[in-house]
Amino acid sequence: MRKFKAASIFSSNMVLQREKNIAVFGYGENGKKVTVNFCGVTKIAEVKYGQWKVCLPALKAGGPYQMTISCENETYTFDNVMIGEVWLAGGQSNMEFELQNCTGGMEHLKNDKGVNVRFYYTQKKCYMDEEFFNSEEKMIWKEFDEEAAKCWSAVGYFFAKELSEKLGVTVGIIGCNWGGTSASHWMSRTALADDIDTRLYIDEYDKAIAGKSEEQLLKEYRDYEAYHEEWNRKSAEYYSTTENATWGGCLRYCGPCKYPGPLCPANPFHPTGLYESMIKRVCPYTLKGFIYYQGESDDHRPDTYYKLFRSLIGNWRSDWGDNSLPFIFAQLPMHRYEADEDRKHWCVIREAQMNIYETIKNTGVAVIIDCGEFNEIHPKDKLPVGHRMYLQAMKHFYGEEDTDAFGPLYNYATENGNEMTIAFKYADKGFTVKGEEVTGFEVAGEDKIFHKAEAVINSDNTITVKSEKVSVPVYVRYLWTNYSEVTLFGANGLPVAPFRTSKQDN
């Protein structure tokens, strides 16, 4: 017999989405009747296949209210419920990056009094055993205070804080993120299998677990966890005691690094794993849309990322039953480790992300190319990221189309002798250069060999580029590198987005 309960995302202090029908759902014994009372409305549902769901009518922003959910002699009472805006914050470590660790984070924790933002975090567990379900019941919505908000997503918080102040309503963020994850970890098996390129993620997993029992797979993973815990201890010891420490030296001292461990149901870094244990645990909680920061961990297959990301968006929208749900994402910033060559694979992911914005309806892209840090994959200043996501939300999804949400975006290029002229959208007010000169432009002829280009800003919304080494330019690209300094911005201070004029130039 399945215990009667509401899904764990329903708790006191929760935020419900305004002006949309509100889904309330949970679990119970087949045939039992569940009654939900909220704001003078009563809805009754019968438990079928172990689950129940009611749909409450759309309501205006407000609160605090009380909700009761009962079945026979059991009742759940949720207090301090607000109706406002709800967004899910998905992705990997840069969305996960905590407020207490970001630039200015501690000052915000101490000084942001009366902030009308609340958070619910899906638990970071992957293997859905008895411990998983017991732990999940302890996850609750929390109001902002200095202690509770320490571990909140910094990007999610800054986005929600600005949105709440602008709209004058409570904003709730559902944290659904995990560092080091591929988009394939956040998708269903069906969505991944839909295309031959994205199916590779499933094929690799199936091959890794073939012929092994679940018991054997779990033992291998538990053995890895014990090994990795000791490896981490020795690694910390090495770096804290060794002058001029290197990765090679660390491996000699600690032994091989086996991260992320063998693929199995208990390893969070396997296809579909976090989709099942995190996304599906909060779906179909009614929300406004998604904010998303991810892509770093798919840089080993950059040419597949457009298909992968497109499928993820469709997968989530389908699960929530609304193919028009807003989806705002961050385009990857500059990044390269000092020891790595510039493989330009992040350039391809950035291009895929921009293509998603240009081809998928109801999406928004926050261009943050200037927000990266050299030799650090986790930039600490998250305020600009949250702010630019907020600008996208206002422009595309809250009726303020005049919001200045973009720096210049590539529009088209024309050849003029030994020069190429690049026209931009969102550049009517001109450009701003930070530094002594415009950098980042390259041109190539038919040979596709690129050379650094001189760039001249014109009086209209165009820039002319040329190189003495290219007599007849055919291709132009801008910031086509994993990392460099960013010098070119719009008059509004937002950066010119990276681009290439043709995919045939590689």
Beta strands, then each sheet from edge to edge (+ up, - down):
strand 1: 5-6
strand 2: 15-17
strand 3: 22-27
strand 4: 33-38
strand 5: 41-46
strand 6: 51-56
strand 7: 62-71
strand 8: 74-91
strand 9: 117-121
strand 10: 142-143
strand 11: 171-177
strand 12: 289-293
strand 13: 327-331
strand 14: 363-367
strand 15: 409-416
strand 16: 419-425
strand 17: 431-433
strand 18: 441-444
strand 19: 451-452
strand 20: 454-457
strand 21: 462-466
strand 22: 475-478
strand 23: 488-490
strand 24: 499-500
sheet 1: 1+ 3- 6+
sheet 2: 2+ 8+ 7- 4+ 5-
sheet 3: 2+ 8+ 11+ 9+ 10-
sheet 4: 2+ 8+ 12+ 13+ 14+
sheet 5: 15+ 16- 21+ 20-
sheet 6: 17+ 23-
sheet 7: 19+ 18- 22+ 24-
end
